């Protein structure tokens, strides 16, 4: 009789265990952050900001194919 009870117990408790595990991991403050020698490194640094600004202002780094697709999409939306 215990052999029949075990599979049914796991079927009922597996979603509960999964939810507890996911909620524990998602509430952890260390998930998604990087640490180097116990010092948190910021996502944005001055060097990254300068590079992004230079890339934004340089037409050589623009993705014109995606820009043209977005323009066509906006034109299609506004024509409706």
C-alpha positions as CSV (number, residue, x, y, z in Angstrom):
1,X,0.0,0.0,0.0
2,X,2.9,2.4,0.7
3,X,4.1,1.9,-2.9
4,X,0.9,3.4,-4.3
5,X,1.0,6.3,-1.8
6,X,4.6,7.4,-2.7
7,X,4.0,8.3,-6.4
8,X,0.7,10.2,-5.6
9,X,2.5,12.1,-2.8
10,X,5.2,13.3,-5.2
11,X,2.7,14.3,-7.8
12,X,1.0,16.5,-5.3
13,X,4.1,18.0,-3.7
14,X,6.3,18.5,-6.7
15,X,4.6,21.8,-7.7
16,X,4.8,23.1,-4.2
17,X,8.5,22.2,-3.9
18,X,9.1,23.9,-7.3
19,X,7.3,27.1,-6.2
20,X,9.3,27.3,-2.9
21,X,12.6,26.8,-4.8
22,X,11.8,29.5,-7.4
23,X,10.6,32.0,-4.8
24,X,13.7,31.4,-2.7
25,X,16.0,31.9,-5.6
26,X,14.1,34.9,-7.0
27,X,14.2,36.7,-3.6
28,X,17.9,36.2,-3.1
29,X,19.8,39.5,-3.3
30,X,22.8,37.9,-5.0
31,X,21.1,36.6,-8.1
32,X,22.0,38.7,-11.1
33,X,24.8,40.6,-9.4
34,X,28.5,40.2,-9.9
35,X,31.0,40.4,-7.1
36,X,34.8,40.8,-7.4
37,X,36.7,40.4,-4.1
38,X,33.5,41.2,-2.1
39,X,33.1,44.6,-3.9
40,X,30.0,44.9,-6.1
41,X,30.9,46.3,-9.5
42,X,28.4,48.7,-10.9
43,X,26.7,47.9,-14.1
44,X,27.4,51.3,-15.6
45,X,30.9,52.7,-15.5
46,X,32.2,55.9,-16.9
47,X,34.1,54.0,-19.6
48,X,30.9,52.1,-20.6
49,X,28.9,55.3,-20.8
50,X,31.6,57.0,-22.9
51,X,31.7,54.0,-25.3
52,X,27.9,53.9,-25.6
53,X,27.8,57.7,-26.3
54,X,30.4,57.4,-28.9
55,X,28.6,54.4,-30.5
56,X,25.4,56.3,-30.5
57,X,26.9,59.3,-32.2
58,X,28.9,57.3,-34.8
59,X,26.9,56.3,-37.9
60,X,29.3,53.5,-38.5
61,X,28.0,51.5,-35.5
62,X,24.3,52.1,-36.4
63,X,22.2,49.1,-37.4
64,X,20.5,50.6,-40.5
65,X,18.7,47.3,-41.3
66,X,16.9,47.3,-38.0
67,X,16.2,51.0,-38.3
68,X,14.6,50.5,-41.7
69,X,12.5,47.7,-40.4
70,X,11.3,49.9,-37.5
71,X,10.4,52.7,-39.9
72,X,8.4,50.4,-42.0
73,X,6.6,49.0,-38.9
74,X,5.8,52.5,-37.7
75,X,4.5,53.5,-41.1
76,X,2.3,50.4,-41.2
77,X,0.9,51.2,-37.7
78,X,0.2,54.9,-38.5
79,X,-1.5,54.0,-41.8
80,X,-4.0,51.9,-39.9
